[in-house]
């Protein structure tokens, strides 16, 4: 997945209606009319949302007889997960290094001799 594709995917998922449509498509494929049912918008508005999702490669439409169901392309989420995972691992590594620095500082503080009359905390 190129950066432009990744940007399109994240942009498409920035809209709550599109995220809801994607969530509903994880259960089963659906037609535009079926997807439009729970929303207080026109079928054309849902169709526009689907075009954005389709342009990002998140959904596809097939011609199964007269029905034309919308299908979720799960591979896109695998690619997004790999991208996110790379940065999550980098952040975790930074936290591990910070933990090591803090532990070393604590050891230094604990081993510092206290002057007379001072109590160790």
ZIURWO-V415951 format. One record per residue. OMEGA is omega in radians with two decimals (999 if undefined). D_LAST is the distance of its C-alpha to the last C-alpha in Angstrom with 1 decimal. Layout:
BEGIN
OMEGA,D_LAST
OMEGA,D_LAST
END
This chain:
BEGIN
3.13,54.0
3.12,54.3
3.13,52.0
3.10,54.8
3.14,55.2
3.10,51.4
3.12,51.6
-3.14,54.5
-3.14,52.7
3.10,49.6
3.13,51.9
-3.10,54.0
3.11,51.0
-3.11,49.7
-3.10,52.2
3.11,51.2
3.13,54.9
3.08,55.1
3.12,51.8
3.10,53.3
3.12,56.6
3.13,54.7
-3.14,52.8
3.14,56.2
3.06,57.8
3.14,55.2
3.14,57.0
3.05,60.6
-3.13,62.9
3.07,64.5
3.10,67.2
3.13,66.7
3.11,68.2
3.14,65.9
-3.10,62.9
-3.02,64.1
-3.04,64.6
-3.06,61.2
3.09,61.0
3.11,62.7
-3.13,64.0
3.05,67.2
3.12,67.8
3.12,68.3
3.09,64.8
3.10,63.4
3.09,65.7
3.07,64.2
-3.13,60.6
3.10,62.0
3.09,63.5
3.12,60.1
3.12,58.5
3.11,61.6
3.11,61.3
3.14,57.7
-3.10,58.9
3.10,57.0
3.02,60.1
3.10,63.7
3.13,66.9
3.09,69.5
3.08,73.0
-3.06,73.3
-3.12,76.7
-2.90,76.7
-3.08,73.1
-3.13,71.1
3.07,67.7
-3.06,64.5
3.10,62.3
3.11,58.6
-3.01,58.1
-3.13,55.0
-3.14,54.9
-3.13,53.7
3.05,50.5
3.13,50.0
3.11,50.2
-3.13,47.8
3.11,45.3
3.13,45.5
-3.14,45.0
-3.11,41.9
3.12,40.5
-3.12,40.7
3.08,38.4
3.12,36.1
3.11,35.6
3.13,35.0
3.11,32.3
3.11,30.6
3.09,30.7
3.12,29.0
3.09,26.2
3.11,25.9
3.11,25.6
3.09,23.0
3.14,20.9
3.11,21.4
3.14,20.3
3.11,17.1
3.11,16.4
3.11,17.2
3.14,15.0
3.10,12.0
3.13,13.2
3.13,13.7
-3.13,10.2
-3.08,8.9
3.11,11.8
3.13,11.7
3.14,12.1
3.11,10.1
-3.11,12.8
3.12,13.8
3.11,12.5
3.07,9.0
3.07,6.2
-3.13,3.8
999,0.0
END
